[in-house]
């Protein structure tokens, strides 16, 4: 909900195992109901007027597909402000799951186990940031996620560590800022190949013949065994 959900690395989808789902949802609902948008509230308006319409469309689509709003709903969009919305049981093909809502909307979906949580988390074209909450398996689960950054038992903490590269994969783009990889973005690699002795077979020349190619194939088979 920070910055009215307008944070590129903010959490938008939550996958929680059945065993702790009821407890988690209850706590999320309690926190979200205590937040308010507007002047003097906890967060401000949509920075782009058109974004409010995007948020409304995502919420309405989720409800139309059978999802439930346990905090707020479509009526939470009161341009230019959007009050907190928490959705549960949203189908995985809903646009609130498949696209970036970029508003104060959180989708919480139950899964049978961690394996299914990882599968669903990776079933997207995006891959920027993620968070994993676990008593003992945090780093193990984090390593299985297809994304550029992961916070274990925290949210967006990687962004506050200058030595860590910041960036994503897939539709979340390429390249990095911060860290050694970020510094490399200001450089360019240059490859130099120097011929130290004449090639025994003129492979890259119009002077090559069919016998030349047979010799080359023989050398490759001798070197690589095939």
Number of C-alpha atoms within 10 A of each C-alpha: 23 13 17 23 23 18 15 13 21 21 20 23 20 19 20 21 17 15 12 10 17 12 10 15 19 12 11 15 17 12 11 21 15 9 13 18 21 15 10 8 9 14 21 19 22 21 13 9 12 11 19 21 15 16 24 21 15 22 31 19 18 27 19 12 14 13 19 18 20 16 19 20 21 19 12 19 20 15 14 17 22 29 27 26 25 22 24 21 16 24 17 15 11 19 17 26 23 16 14 16 22 23 29 28 29 26 22 21 23 20 18 13 13 15 13 15 20 17 13 18 20 15 13 15 12 20 22 21 25 25 23 20 16 12 8 8 12 16 15 11 19 19 11 13 21 23 20 21 24 25 18 19 13 12 17 19 13 20 18 9 12 13 14 17 20 22 22 20 17 14 11 15 13 12 14 18 17 17 14 13 16 18 12 14 12 8 8 6 6 5 4 5 5 5 6 6 6 7 9 9 16 14 13 8 8 7 9 12 13 8 10 15 14 11 14 16 13 14 14 12 11 10 9 8 8 9
